[in-house]
Amino acid sequence: MRQLEILADRFDASVEALPEIRREALERAGRGLLSTVRGRTGGTGKVQSWQELHMGSRGGYAAVRPKAGTFYRGYAAGYVTNAIENGHRTRSGGRAAGKHMYLRSQADAVRLQNAARDEIVRCLAERLED
């Protein structure tokens, strides 16, 4: 009976620790994705510096997106980033091809997400074994 109580206590402690474990794992994954997106952006670093890691309010997700409140020549960083990502018309009437730095980072996002999942599972398993 004592072993069952110990296991129940470990489950309770694991449930309590889960939000912090998840936040830390997703934050690491998000930093990796931010690095990937910035690397695929190219250029001199201006557009790269506009990209930032955003964590969900309760740590349930991580996202890379343009910084809010950042402007370039009167345009929001998100607007400029979108034009670079998807392409845009040029003054001469042509079209600039998109760089697709976010789109091309999807496979890395899945890999990082899976690594975060594995890290969460490992951390919870360690808590149950202690």
C-alpha positions in Angstrom: 0.0 0.0 0.0 2.9 2.4 0.8 4.3 1.9 -2.7 0.9 3.0 -4.2 0.9 6.1 -2.0 4.4 7.0 -3.2 3.4 6.5 -6.8 0.3 8.7 -6.3 2.5 11.4 -4.7 4.8 11.2 -7.7 1.9 11.5 -10.1 0.6 14.6 -8.2 4.1 16.2 -8.3 4.4 15.5 -12.0 1.0 17.1 -12.8 2.1 20.1 -10.7 5.5 20.3 -12.6 4.1 19.8 -16.1 3.4 23.4 -17.0 6.9 24.5 -16.2 8.5 21.5 -17.9 6.3 22.2 -21.0 7.2 25.9 -21.0 10.9 25.2 -20.8 10.8 22.6 -23.5 8.7 24.7 -25.9 10.9 27.8 -25.2 14.0 25.8 -26.2 12.2 24.6 -29.4 11.0 28.1 -30.1 14.6 29.5 -29.8 15.7 26.8 -32.3 12.9 27.7 -34.7 13.7 31.5 -34.4 17.3 30.7 -35.3 16.2 28.7 -38.3 13.8 31.4 -39.6 16.4 34.1 -39.1 19.0 32.0 -41.0 16.6 31.5 -43.9 15.8 35.2 -44.0 19.2 36.2 -45.4 20.1 39.9 -45.9 22.0 42.2 -43.6 20.1 41.4 -40.4 17.4 44.1 -40.3 14.5 41.8 -41.2 16.1 39.0 -39.1 16.1 41.4 -36.1 12.3 41.9 -36.5 11.5 38.2 -35.9 11.0 37.2 -32.3 9.9 34.3 -30.2 6.5 34.5 -28.7 5.3 32.2 -25.9 1.7 31.5 -25.3 0.4 33.1 -22.1 0.3 29.8 -20.3 3.4 28.3 -22.0 1.3 26.0 -24.2 2.9 27.0 -27.5 5.8 28.9 -29.0 5.7 30.9 -32.2 8.1 32.9 -34.3 6.6 36.1 -35.6 7.4 39.7 -36.5 7.8 42.0 -33.5 4.7 44.1 -32.7 5.2 47.8 -32.7 8.2 47.7 -35.0 8.1 49.8 -38.2 10.2 50.3 -41.3 9.6 53.3 -43.5 6.1 53.6 -42.1 5.2 50.0 -42.6 4.7 47.5 -39.8 7.4 44.8 -39.5 4.7 42.2 -40.0 3.5 43.7 -43.2 7.1 43.9 -44.6 7.9 40.4 -43.4 4.7 39.1 -45.1 5.7 40.7 -48.4 9.2 39.2 -48.1 7.7 35.8 -47.2 5.1 35.6 -50.0 6.4 38.0 -52.6 5.1 41.4 -53.7 4.7 43.7 -56.7 7.5 45.9 -57.6 7.4 49.6 -58.7 8.2 48.5 -62.2 5.1 46.4 -62.3 6.9 43.1 -61.9 6.8 40.7 -59.0 9.5 40.0 -56.4 9.5 36.3 -55.5 8.9 35.3 -51.9 11.7 33.9 -49.8 9.3 31.6 -47.9 11.5 31.5 -44.8 8.6 30.6 -42.6 7.3 28.0 -45.1 10.7 26.4 -45.5 11.1 26.2 -41.8 8.1 23.9 -41.3 10.1 20.6 -41.3 12.4 22.1 -38.7 9.4 23.1 -36.6 8.1 19.6 -36.7 11.5 18.2 -35.7 11.8 20.7 -32.8 8.2 20.0 -31.7 8.9 16.3 -31.6 12.1 16.9 -29.6 10.2 19.1 -27.1 7.6 16.3 -26.8 10.3 13.8 -26.1 11.9 16.1 -23.6 8.6 16.6 -21.7 8.0 12.8 -21.6 11.6 12.1 -20.4 11.3 14.7 -17.6 7.9 13.4 -16.5 9.3 9.8 -16.5 12.3 10.8 -14.4 9.9 12.4 -11.9 8.0 9.2 -11.6 11.1 7.1 -11.2 12.7 9.1 -8.4 
